[in-house]
Structures are given as structure tokens and as C-alpha cells.
Amino acid sequence: MNTQPRAHQIGIIECHVCSLVLSLPGDRHDAACPRCRAHLYRRKRYSLARAWLLLVMALLLYVPANLLPVMKIHVLGQGEQPLTIIGGVLDLWRDGAYDVAFVVFVASVALPCAKFVALTGLLLSVQWRTRQARSGRARLHGLLELIGYWSMLDVLVVGILASLVQFQGLGEIEPGAGIFLFGTSVILTVFAAHSFDARLIWDVVDAPSNL
């Protein structure tokens, strides 16, 4: 059994902004980092509660985001054509744009679903006080925060397509309700990953009561 003291037990704390490590007495709760002036805290208060709330909200928005059209295409002589995320991927694939279809599928379907599963696993592992693969789960959380912003690629693609089509006079593209729901879902997922305090992964025995 590991009997080495924990950082918070010996008054050591790391700034979450600039990664400065410094000594802080256990009774200090209003200290600021001397280098970047960020507020210092040993654990994020109510980390799991906030992360669960944001994750559930993101998932509830992601479902209709895939059912509602992300854009409406008005082509001359063809009328209005609503397009969902999956419908857009299938159309790109049928048109032979396999690389673009693959990128949109990964960014809009595969990555968000993988993030939902991974973040849910992290939250459950902390609640269940899981001891296995703690370093791997900590790295997984860092990876989630790193790739979170790339899920907005689908929103960027819609914006580029709209500008190109309207610039060339080929028709008009209007953003649909699905793209706003999808963007909001991605933002909430990013916030959920940021709200989760990865240090809780290591608090197996003496986890704080304000998770």
C-alpha cells in the first residue's frame, strides 16, 4: 500500500493556469498565484455535480442536433433541401468526397460520442473509487480537453460552405436549428471536461466530501 503523503496533506499546491508549484498552508482558501494571479484551489468544489449536469445537458442537445437539419440549401430550380449531419456525410460519400465525408463523420459523430463515453467513464470511476489505471485515466482527461475544440469542425464546415456557395451565386445556404444545438452541445461538453477535477482520480481513499 502506498503510504507517501499527498500534496494537499503537506501544503503543496499547483496553479491550474501556469503550473507553478508552491507551498500553501492548509487553512488558506483565498490565496492567489504569485506568478499569474489566478485563484488557487486544492480541489474544484462540486466538480462531479457540475460535470454531470453539463454532460447530461450536452447529451440531451446532441440527440436533436443529429435529427434536425444543420443547414438548408436553396439551389436554383431545385427548391429547399434540408440536410442533417448524417445526411451530409452520406451525400458527400455518394458524391465521391470520401476524405471530406470521413473528416465530417469523425468530427461530428465519432468524436462527440467517444467524448460522451469517456467522460461518463471518468465520472463513474471517481464515484466508484476505482483504483485501476489511474494514470491512464488522468491522461485520458487531458486528451479530452485537448481534442474538445476540434468537434466544432462541423460548424466551421457549414460556415465555409455557406460563404462559398453564396459568393459564387450558386444558391443560398441557411444554418438550421441542428447546427446551433450541435455547437451548444460541443461547448457544454468542453465545459464538462474542464469542470471535472482530474486530481479526484487519485483521491481514492480520502476523497473530499464536496465532489
JOGIJO-V580541 format. One record per backbone hydrogen bond with DSSP energy under -0.5 kcal/mol. NH is the residue of the N-H (numbers start at 1). CO is the residue of the C=O. If there is no record, write none. Layout:
NH:CO, NH:CO
This chain:
3:1, 10:6, 10:7, 12:7, 13:22, 15:20, 19:15, 22:13, 22:20, 24:11, 28:25, 29:27, 33:38, 37:33, 40:31, 46:210, 47:44, 47:210, 48:211, 49:211, 50:46, 51:47, 52:48, 53:49, 54:50, 55:51, 56:52, 57:53, 58:54, 59:55, 60:56, 61:57, 62:58, 63:59, 64:60, 65:61, 66:62, 66:63, 67:63, 68:64, 70:83, 71:83, 72:174, 73:71, 73:81, 74:72, 74:172, 75:73, 75:79, 76:170, 78:75, 79:75, 81:73, 83:71, 88:84, 89:85, 90:86, 91:87, 92:88, 93:89, 94:90, 95:91, 96:93, 97:92, 98:96, 101:97, 102:98, 103:99, 104:100, 105:101, 106:102, 107:103, 108:104, 109:105, 110:105, 111:106, 113:109, 114:110, 115:111, 116:112, 117:113, 118:114, 119:115, 120:116, 121:117, 122:118, 123:119, 124:120, 125:121, 126:122, 127:123, 128:124, 129:126, 130:125, 134:131, 137:133, 138:134, 139:135, 140:136, 141:137, 142:138, 143:139, 144:140, 145:141, 146:142, 147:143, 148:144, 150:147, 151:147, 151:148, 152:149, 153:150, 154:151, 156:152, 157:153, 158:154, 159:155, 160:156, 161:157, 162:158, 163:159, 164:160, 165:161, 166:162, 167:163, 168:164, 169:166, 170:165, 171:165, 172:74, 174:72, 176:70, 178:69, 179:69, 179:176, 180:176, 181:177, 182:178, 183:179, 184:180, 185:181, 186:182, 187:183, 188:184, 189:185, 190:186, 191:187, 192:188, 193:189, 194:190, 195:191, 196:192, 198:196, 200:197, 201:198, 202:199, 203:200, 204:202, 211:209
